Amino acid sequence: WELVTPGDDSVVVQGFGAVSLPNWDSKAPLVVLYNKPADVVVTMRADDPCLDGRPSLASALPEPWRGLLAPHVPALRPVGRLDAASVGLLLMTDSSGLAASLLEPGVCEKEYLLRVSPNPSATALTKLREGIDIKDGNANRGQTQPCEVTVVSASEQNAVLRFKIREGRNRQLRRMCAAVNLTVEWLLRVRVGPVALGNLPLGEARRASEKELDAVMLAAGQA
């Protein structure tokens, strides 16, 4: 590989042409909020076997943001994942450095609403809060970290729970609930770090406000 300097070097990509590299010293990263619908798979590959007939992020993301995905340079990319069955906030950015910083363990608290059945017992809630072995295929990671779990509403049949976590393990909340014999009926992510989903319509996307961008940069240690 070769080190290139924006403004001094020119880069041509075979099959695409000349690309203009951003100078992050003078250009603010682009951050986009996307309200991901259910069944949209967070992948850029049209041939990803995980799609199984479902739409990819690359096909579901509305314009003009879809046009900023690869091969556009700098390419808009998701910050982490949100499993296909889940709905809600997915942050995207054109800065790989910002994305990497936000994905560091403990940097961004993420907030979710889940409806589970049956109504969890006090013992189950304590286990969820204190940490639990989710058997995600990575024994070295041990139990989940302690997290905040509150009951938003409850009936005899089910309950809506609010989770606030600082990890991002594979299908973590679904595995945590399964470990205490709870079935997740729906899962909605409402916040990533300082950025909330708010009233953004399902399937729509928007640019982060200046205030939101400043807060994201501060959270990532890049302010």
Secondary structure, DSSP 4 states (H G I P E B T S, - for coil): -----TTT--EEETTTEEE----TTTSPPPEEEEEEPTT-B--S-TT-TT-TTSPBHHHHSPTTGGGGSTTSSSPPEESS---TT-EEEEEEES-HHHHHHHTSTTTS-EEEEEEEESPPPHHHHHHHHH------S-GGG-SPPP-EEEEEEE-SS-EEEEEEES---TTHHHHHHHHTT-EEEEEEEEEETTEE-TTPPTT-EEEPPHHHHHHHHHHTT--
